[in-house]
Amino acid sequence: MSYLGEFKAHWHNLLGAALGIGFGAAMNHYMTNLFAPPLLAEFGWEKSHFALIGVMPLATMAVLPLQGRFTDRFGARVAAGVGVVVLPLTFIAYSMMSGNILEFFAIAFVQALVGMLVGTLCYTRVVVEKFDAARGFALSLCMTGAPVIGGILTPIVGATIDEEGWRAGYRLLAIISAVGGLAALILIGRSKVMRRAPGEVDPNAPHLKPTGTFLQDLRSIARQPAFALMVAGMFFCNFPQVLAGSQLKLVVMDSGAPSMLATWIVSLYATGVVIGRVVSGLALDRIPAHHVAILALGLPAIGFLALASSFDAPWVLGGAILLIGLAQGGEGDIASFLTSRNFDMRQYSFVFSFVASAMFVASAVGSVTLSLTLGQTGSYNLFLSISALMTLVGALAFFLTGWARQAHPEAHEAAVAPEGPIRVLAGEEI
């Protein structure tokens, strides 16, 4: 099928996946910034304590690989359906908090448990099943759903919080996530589960044996150099994510921007992510992915250093946030693309679960580091400087996946979906 033909045939699957990610757990990435100031003001929580919100994704560490195998076995629609039901309930729970920060952390814990079921783990699988020649651009469009929706909702939810309070803001998110999630489930449609039958070998991924057990499959993927490099790259690039997820507005306000201006500056992050993802997606279909990685993922370092500097003009703050967004936009595309090209597609969600786990570990480590640096210095500058260095190391790790493919070509054959019908076990069409 031609490049454009793939979009013509599977546009509804792509749209559903984009909506699913945008109205899923990714909303927290853009919305927590807005709720932070009123929550801290009303309940008197310390910034250093609130920063620990980034530790919550560690709750997924034990179950994430199981969620990946569940998605591979039963399909994205069934897996995502679980998250679509639970996510709105957590927003309602947020709106009923009484002031104990442990309540906030408990709800965040539940969100972390189901978050990947309404995130990239499930919905990018829909895309890699349907797209091959245009996979890079399709993945970028899929993941663009989050920043586009985040950019649209940020001023709306922000205005709701300012006018009606943070409880009304959370209730609004509950309604939005429920309606958006249902629309996504309808659009992605039913999928065929690409699971190997006993003794069957994927001709496009000869380096993976059809073992079928958790530990044996894990050993198979762990032996590939690209696996360790991708996990390391995801860790280092996501070390600063606690800033983007819950602290950006506080960082900008600490630089002297008033609340309303800070809200609009933070919205530039979502705009930057959209642009960055489109550009990186187009590049992935035309340029070696490791070249795209070193260019796209190294740029946030400049933004972090700018925020740590003494310059506080609105254009400097806005430019730094936009630059961080531009570069961060390519991270998810690159990780998903490399996963689909280096590993058996029938184990895509299983492999990607470990790559995503590195992201959550990084977020937790970054949160603890931020809490410690804030407690000791009272400033974000030290953490911003550390983040710049970590980002550069992560970009280099992704770049080295190109070396891994050249040094071990037998272990990194492109794992694209085989042409023609895919063998599906009886009763496994969802």
N, C-alpha and C positions, 0 to 999 in steps of 0.2 A: 504494500500500500504506500502511496506517495506521502510526502511530508504533510501537505495540506489535506490530503485525503483522510489521514488519521484524525484530524480535528473535525472534519465533516462527519465522520462516522461515529465519533465518540465524544462529541461536544457536551452532551448531557451528563455523561459520567464525570467529565472534567469539572463541569459547573457544580455538580453535587459534591465532589470532593473538596472544591474550593470553599463552598458554603459550609461544609462540615467542619473544616479546619477553622474557618473564620468565626463561626458561631459556637465553637467548642471551647475547650479549656484555654486556647490561645488568647481568648478575650482578657484573661487575667493579666497577661503580659502588658496590656495597654491600660487596663482599668485600675489595677491596684495602686498605680501612681496617683490617681485622682482621689481615691478613698483614704490614702495615707494621712494627709493634713487634717481632715476633720476627725478621723479616728484618734489621732494623737492628741488633738486639741480637746476632744470631749472626754476621753478616758484617761488622759495623762500618761499614756504609754511612752517609754523611752525609745528614742530612735534606734539605739543599739539593740534593744529587745525586738522591735518591729523588724529590724533587718534580718532576724533569724527566720523570717518567712521563707527564705530561700532554701532552708534545710528540709522543708516539707516534702519536696520531690524524692528524697531518699526513701520515702515510704514505698515507692514503686520499685525499688531495687530488687526485692525478692520476687515480686510477681510479674515484672515487666517481661522477662523471657517467656513466662507462661502465657501472658497475654499475646505475645508474638506468635507462639505456636497455636494458640486458640484462633487467632485471626487467619493463620495459614490453613488451618483445618476447616473452619466453618465459614470463612469469607468475611469481608469487611463489613457487609451490611448487618450481619448478626452481631458482630463484635461492637460496632459503633452504636447499635441500638441500646445496648446496656448503658453506655455513657450518656446518650441523649435523654434517658429517663432520669439518671441520677444528678446530672449537672445542674438543672434548674432548681432541684431541691436544695442543693448546697447554697445557692444564692439566696433562697428564701431563709435558710438557716442564718446566713450572715446578717440579714435584715432584722433578726430577732435577738441579736447579741445584747448582753446586759452590761458588759464592760470588763469582764475578766479576759485577759489576753489569751488564756488557755482555751477559751471558747473559740477564739479566732484560729488558733493553731489546730484545734481538733477538726474544725470544718475544712481547713486547708489540707489536712491529712486525708480526709475523705476525697476531696477533689483530686489530690495527687494519685490516689489509688485508681481512679477511673479516668484520669485526664488523658492518657495516651489512647484510650479507646475512642475518644473524640478528638484525636490529634493526628499527627503525621504517621504514626505506626499503622493505623488502619487506612486512612484516606489516600496516602501516597501509594499504597498497594493497588488501589483502584486504577491509578494512573499508569504504573509500570506494567500492569496486566494488559492495558489497552494500547499503549504507545511504545514505539521502538525508535524510528527515525527521528521523531520529534519529541523524544522523551525529555530532553533537557528543558526545552521551552514549555512543554506541558507541565512538568514538575514546578517550574517557576510560576506559571499561571495558577496552578493548584495552591501553592503556598502563598500566593499573593492575596488570597482570600482573607487571610488574617490581618495583614496591614491595611488593606482597603477598608475592610469592615471596622477595624480598629480606628483608622483615621476618621471615618464617618461618625462612629459612635462616641469617640472621645469628647468632642465639644457638646454633644447632646447629653451624654451622661454627666459630664462636668457641669453643665448648666442645671440639670436636674438636682445634682447634689447641692449646688450653690443656692438654688431657690427653694427646694423642698426637703433637703437633708439627705444624708448618706443612706438612710434606711430605704427611702424611696428609690434611690439609685440602684440598690441591690435588687429590689423588687422588679425594677425595669429590666435589669439584666436577666432575671429568671424568665420573664416573658419572652425576651428576645432570643435567649438560648434555646428555649423549647420550640418556638416557631421555626427558627433557623435550622435546628437539628432535624426536625421532622421533614422539612423541605429537602435537606441533604439526603436523607435516607430514601426518599422517593426517587430522586434524580440519579443516584449512583446505580440503582437497579440491582438485579441479581447477578451474582458472579459465580463462575465455575472455580472450584477449589483446585488449584494445581498441586495436588499431592501425589507423590510417587507411589506406584503400586509396588509390592514386594518384588525385589530383584530388578526393578526398572532403573535404568540409568538415563539421566538427562543428557542427550548428545551434545548439547551446547554448554554443559558444565561437567566435563569428564573428571575434573579434579575432586568432585564430591561423590563419595560412595553412598549408595542408597541404604544407609544403615537404619534410619527410622527411629533411633533412640536419642534421647536428649543429650547424653554425655558423648556419644559417638559423633553425632552431628556437630556438637560444640568443638570437639577435638579437630574435626575436619576443617572447620572455618578458622580456628585459632592457629593452625599451622601456616596459614597464608600471611606473608609479611604485611600486606595491605590492611589486614584486620587490626593489628596492633597500631599501625600508623593512623588509621582512621579513628580508632578509639582515643588515642593520645591527642590527635588534632581536635576532636570534638571536646575533649576535656579542657584544653588550654584556651580554645576560642570561646568557650562558654563560662570561663571563670568570672568574667565581669557581668554576667547576665542578671545578677541581683540588682544591679543599677537600673538596667532597662526595665526589669519587671516590677520594681517597687520604689526606686529611689530617684529616678531622673528628675521628677518635679522638685523634690527636696534639694537635689544638687543645684538645679537652676535657681531656685528661690534663695538658696544660701549665697548665690553669686549676686544677689541684689534684685532679681526680677520679681515683680508683684505676682500674686496668685494667677490672675487672668492671663497675663503675658506668659507666665511659665506654662500654663495649660496649652496655649497655642504653640509655644516652642516645642513642648513634648510631642505635640501632634505631628511635628516635622519628622520625628523618628519613624512613624508609620509611613509617611510619604516617602522617605528615603528607602525604607525596606522594599516598597513596591517597585521603585525605579531600579534598585540594586538587583532584585530578583529577576526582573524582565531582562536586564542586560546580561546577567550571568547565565540565565536559561538559554538565551540565544547563543551565547558563547560556547556553552557546553556541547551543543550540537555541531559545532564547527571547529573548536579548538580543544586540544588535549585538556582534560579536566584538571590536571595538576598545575597547568599554567594559569588557568582561570582561578584556582584556589590561592596561589601565592599573591596574585594581584588583588582579588576581591577581599580575602580574609585578613590581609595585612593592613588595610586602610583604617580600621577602627583605632589603631594605636595613635594616629594623628589626632583623632577626635578626643580621646581620653587625655592626651597631653594638653590639648587646648583647654579642656575643662579644668585641668589642674593648674593652669597658668593664672596670672593675675589679671588677664584681660577679661572684662565683664560686660563689654558692649553687647547689646542684643544680637547684632549680626554675628559676633564671635560665638556666642552661646548657641544661636540657631544653627550656624554653620557646623559646629562641633556635633550637635545632635543629629543633623542631617547626614553628616559624614559617617557617623556610627551606624545609622540606619542603612545607608547605601551599602556599606560593606557587610553588615550582618544579614542583609537580605539574601546574599549568595550562599550562606553557610548551609542552610537546610537543603537547598537544591543540590549542592555539591555532595553532601553526605548521602542523600538519597540516590543520586545518580551513580556514584561510585559503588554503593551497595548493590544496585541492580545490575551493574556491569561486571562486577568481580565475583559475585556469588550466585548460587542456584536460585533462580527466580521463585521457585516453589518454596523456598525458605526465606524469602525476602523479609517478612515481618520478624522472623526469629533472629536473623542477623542484625537487622536494624534496631532491634530491642537492646542489644548490647552497645551499639553506637549511641543510642539515645540515653542509655544508662550513664555513659560517661558524661553526658550533658548534665544530668541530674546531680551526679557526684560533684561536678565542677560548680554547679549552682550552690550546693550546700557548703563546699569548701570556701567559695567566694563569700557566702553570707557570713560564715564564722569569721573569716578574715576581715570583712567589712565591720562587723560588730566589734572586733578587737581594736582595729585601727581607729574607729570612731570613739571608742571608749578611752583610748590613750591620747589621741590628738584632738578630738572634737572636730576634725576636718575630714573631708573626702579626698584631699589631695594625695595622701600617701597611697590610698587604695587605687586611685586613678592611675598613678604612676606604675604600680605593680600590674594593673590590668593591661597597660600598654605593652609591657614586656611579655606577659603571658599570651597576648593575642598574636604577637609576632612569632612566638614559638609554635603556636597552633597552626598558623599559616604555613610554616616550614614543614610541619609534620604531614599536612595534606599534600604539599608539593612533592614530598619524597615518595608518595604512592606511585608517581611516575617512574621513579627509579626502581621500585619494587616490581613493577610490571616488566621492566626491561631485564632486571636481574633474575627474575623467576617467571618467565613467560608461560611455562607449563602449568603454573598454579594460578594464573590469572587470565584465563580465557574469558572473553566476553560472554556473560550468561544472559543472553537475550531469549525471549520466548521463542520456542521452535515454530517454524512455519507450518501451517496446516493445523488440523484439529489437535487439541491437547487432550491427552488421555485423562479421563475423569472416572474415578471409582463410582460404582453404582450408588445412587442415592445421595451423591455429594453436591448436586447442584442446588444452590441456595436461592 
